[in-house]
Amino acid sequence: MQLWVGLGNPGPQYAMHRHNVGFMAVDTIAEVHDFGPVQKKFQGWLQEGRIGREKILLLKPATFMNESGRSVSEAMRFYKLDMSALTVFHDELDLAPFKVKVKQGGGHAGHNGLRSIGQHLGPDFRRVRLGIGHPGHKDRVTGHVLGNFAKSEMDPLADMLGAIAGEAEYLAAGEDTRFMNDVALRQQP
């Protein structure tokens, strides 16, 4: 069993923020792979399903980004999962828009959701980094991250989310390189 966590902030006013692309990714995976109904559990929303031969739990913490670790650690303890079962989908400033990279462990690079999970569980979890690009100057980061995707970004956003869901079987099987390569191929014009 694996726990895949999408990071974001709860509430309709945040739905299209770049910071919520982790929520968007797990929602798309749930839809494409016909996951079960949403359950309120672990201070968040949980859906169960299968991808390939793997049982996957999708979790969206409802705690707001900076407290995500509370929700994630509660689910990890309940299911008695070790860190190798955890994958976190999150927005990444240091990647070009709509690039997808998988990374094992590391720091939080100022990301409050990753910082919170790290404080509760340590840094050794797999991350699916979803590029949102950098606005160019550090003074503009907050507005960029907490801003909505632009109309011109809707098609590439949909393409990225569809590619992630379409290739999720490789991620579930631990074939991270194949997952990244196939997502990138699907996104080519």
C-alpha positions in Angstrom: 0.0 0.0 0.0 1.2 3.5 -0.9 0.1 6.9 0.3 0.2 9.6 -2.4 -0.3 13.1 -0.9 -1.2 16.2 -3.0 -0.4 19.5 -1.3 -2.6 22.5 -1.5 -4.8 24.8 0.5 -8.5 23.9 1.2 -11.3 26.2 -0.1 -12.6 27.3 -3.5 -10.7 30.6 -3.4 -7.4 28.6 -3.6 -8.5 26.0 -6.2 -6.6 27.4 -9.2 -3.6 28.7 -7.3 -0.2 27.4 -8.5 0.4 26.3 -4.9 -2.5 23.9 -5.3 -1.2 22.0 -8.3 -0.5 19.0 -5.9 -4.3 18.8 -5.2 -5.0 19.0 -8.9 -2.6 16.1 -9.6 -4.2 13.7 -7.1 -7.7 14.8 -8.2 -6.8 13.9 -11.8 -5.3 10.6 -10.8 -8.4 9.7 -8.8 -10.6 10.6 -11.8 -8.6 8.8 -14.5 -8.1 5.7 -12.4 -11.7 5.5 -11.0 -10.9 5.8 -7.3 -13.5 5.3 -4.7 -15.5 8.1 -3.1 -13.9 10.8 -1.0 -13.8 10.1 2.7 -13.1 12.7 5.4 -10.2 11.2 7.3 -6.8 12.2 8.9 -7.7 15.9 8.8 -8.1 15.7 5.1 -9.8 14.0 2.2 -8.9 10.4 1.4 -9.7 8.2 -1.7 -8.7 4.6 -2.2 -8.0 2.8 -5.4 -5.6 0.7 -7.5 -3.1 1.7 -10.1 -1.7 -1.4 -11.8 -1.1 -4.0 -9.0 -0.7 -1.4 -6.3 -3.2 -0.2 -3.8 -2.9 3.6 -3.6 -4.4 5.9 -1.0 -4.7 9.5 -2.2 -4.7 12.2 0.5 -5.4 15.9 0.3 -4.6 17.5 3.7 -7.3 20.0 4.8 -5.0 21.6 7.3 -3.6 24.4 5.1 -0.2 24.0 3.6 1.9 24.8 6.7 0.3 22.1 8.8 0.2 19.3 6.1 2.5 17.1 8.2 -0.2 16.6 10.8 -2.5 15.0 8.3 0.1 13.0 6.5 1.7 11.6 9.7 -1.7 10.6 11.1 -2.4 8.6 7.9 1.1 7.1 7.9 0.7 5.9 11.5 -2.8 4.6 11.1 -1.8 2.4 8.1 1.6 1.6 9.7 3.4 2.7 6.5 7.1 3.3 6.3 8.7 6.3 4.5 9.2 4.2 1.3 5.4 4.2 0.9 5.0 8.0 0.8 4.9 10.2 -2.3 4.2 13.9 -2.1 3.0 15.9 -5.2 3.9 19.6 -4.8 4.5 22.9 -6.7 8.2 23.6 -7.5 9.4 27.1 -8.2 12.8 25.9 -9.3 11.4 23.9 -12.3 10.2 25.4 -15.5 6.4 25.5 -15.8 4.8 22.1 -16.3 8.0 20.1 -16.0 7.7 17.1 -13.8 10.6 15.6 -11.8 10.7 12.9 -9.2 13.1 13.2 -6.4 13.9 11.0 -3.3 14.4 13.0 -0.1 16.0 16.4 0.2 15.3 19.7 1.8 12.1 21.9 1.6 13.5 24.9 -0.3 11.2 27.2 1.6 8.0 25.1 0.7 5.9 25.1 3.9 4.1 21.9 3.1 7.3 20.0 2.6 8.8 21.7 5.7 5.8 20.5 7.8 5.9 16.9 6.5 9.7 16.9 7.2 9.1 18.1 10.8 6.7 15.3 11.4 8.3 12.4 9.5 11.8 13.4 8.4 12.9 14.3 4.8 13.3 10.9 3.3 10.1 10.7 1.2 9.6 10.7 -2.6 8.5 13.9 -4.1 6.8 14.6 -7.5 7.9 18.1 -8.2 5.5 20.0 -10.5 7.1 23.0 -12.1 5.4 26.4 -11.7 8.5 28.5 -12.7 10.0 31.3 -10.8 8.7 34.9 -11.2 12.2 36.2 -11.5 12.6 38.1 -8.2 12.2 36.8 -4.7 9.8 39.7 -3.8 7.4 38.4 -6.3 7.4 34.7 -5.2 4.5 34.8 -2.8 2.2 36.5 -5.3 3.2 34.0 -8.0 2.8 30.9 -5.9 -0.6 32.1 -4.4 -1.8 33.4 -7.8 -4.1 31.6 -10.2 -2.7 29.9 -13.3 -3.2 32.2 -16.2 -5.7 31.5 -19.0 -2.8 30.9 -21.4 -1.5 28.1 -19.0 -4.7 26.1 -18.9 -3.9 23.8 -21.8 -0.3 23.0 -20.7 -1.6 22.5 -17.1 -4.3 20.1 -18.4 -1.6 18.3 -20.5 0.7 17.9 -17.5 -2.0 16.6 -15.2 -3.3 14.2 -17.8 0.3 12.9 -18.5 0.8 12.4 -14.8 -2.4 10.4 -14.4 -1.8 8.5 -17.7 1.7 7.4 -16.6 0.9 6.9 -12.9 1.3 3.1 -13.2 5.1 3.6 -13.6 5.2 5.8 -10.5 3.2 3.2 -8.5 5.7 0.5 -9.7 8.7 2.6 -8.5 9.9 3.2 -12.1 10.5 6.9 -11.5 12.8 7.5 -14.5 10.3 5.8 -16.9 7.5 7.8 -15.3 9.4 11.1 -15.9 10.4 10.2 -19.5 6.9 9.1 -20.5 5.3 12.2 -18.9 7.7 14.4 -20.8 7.0 12.6 -24.1 3.2 13.0 -23.6 3.7 16.7 -23.2 5.6 17.3 -26.4 3.5 19.2 -29.0 
